[in-house]
């Protein structure tokens, strides 16, 4: 799973780079898919946000952690909406 996390972090870093290009566009598309599928990608996002390095500092850069928070927000918003709809029914 660390390989997948590192790949996701690398895609976030590439997408954060303002220089456009094919790799930049592919990274943006990949991240859009990750965010749209927050119901299944939230665990990876949580790991990106909380994982620490050897010295106890955060393992991933702030831009990676921020993207992870956006995925977690989407997951929680959708989960709360689903729970509200179920409670009404």
N, C-alpha and C positions, 0 to 999 in steps of 0.2 A: 504494500500500500504506500510506502514511502516514495516509491518511484512515481506513482500516480500523483501524490501530493507535490513532489518536486516538479513534475510536468505541469501541473495546474499553476503552481507558483511562477514557473517560467513563462507560461502563457500570460499571466497577469502582468509580469514585468515587460514582456514584449508589447502588450496592448497599452501599457502605460507610457511607452516611448512615443513621442509625438511624430516621429519620422514614419510616414506611411510607406507601405510596401505590401507585397504578397503575404509575407509572414505575419505582418501586423494585422491584416484583414482576416487571416485564418485564426489568429489568436482571438480577435474580437468575436468571430462567429462561434468559436469553441466556448468562450466565456458566456456568451448569450445562451447557448445550449445548457451550460452548467446552471446558470441562474434560472432559466425556465423550468428546469427539472429539480428544483430545490427540494421537492419531496424525497428525492433519492440521493441528492448530493449534499444534504445538510451535514451529514457526519464528517465528510471531508472538509467542509467549510469550518466546522467547529474545531477540528484538529488543527487546521491552518491558523485559526485564531488563538488557540491556547497553548500550542506546543512550544516548549522551551528548549533552548540549546544546552550545551554542557555546563556553561557558567551560570545557568538560571535565567539568562536573559531570553527574550523572545526570539524564536528561531527564524521567523519570517518577517520581512520588511513591513513597514506600516501600510503601504499600498496593497500588499497581499492580504493583510489582516482586515483592511477596510472592505475589500471585495468580499472576503469571507463573511463579514458582518452583513453585507447586503444580501447575500444568499440566505443567511440565517433569518434575516428580517422577512424575506419573501416566504420562507418556510413557515415561520410563526404566524404571519398574517393569514396565509392560506389555511393553516391549521385552525386558527381561531374562527375564521369564517365558516369552515366546515363544521366545527363544533357548535357554532351558533345556529346554523341551518338545521343540524340534527336535533338541537334542543327545541326548536320551534316546531318541528314535525312531530 
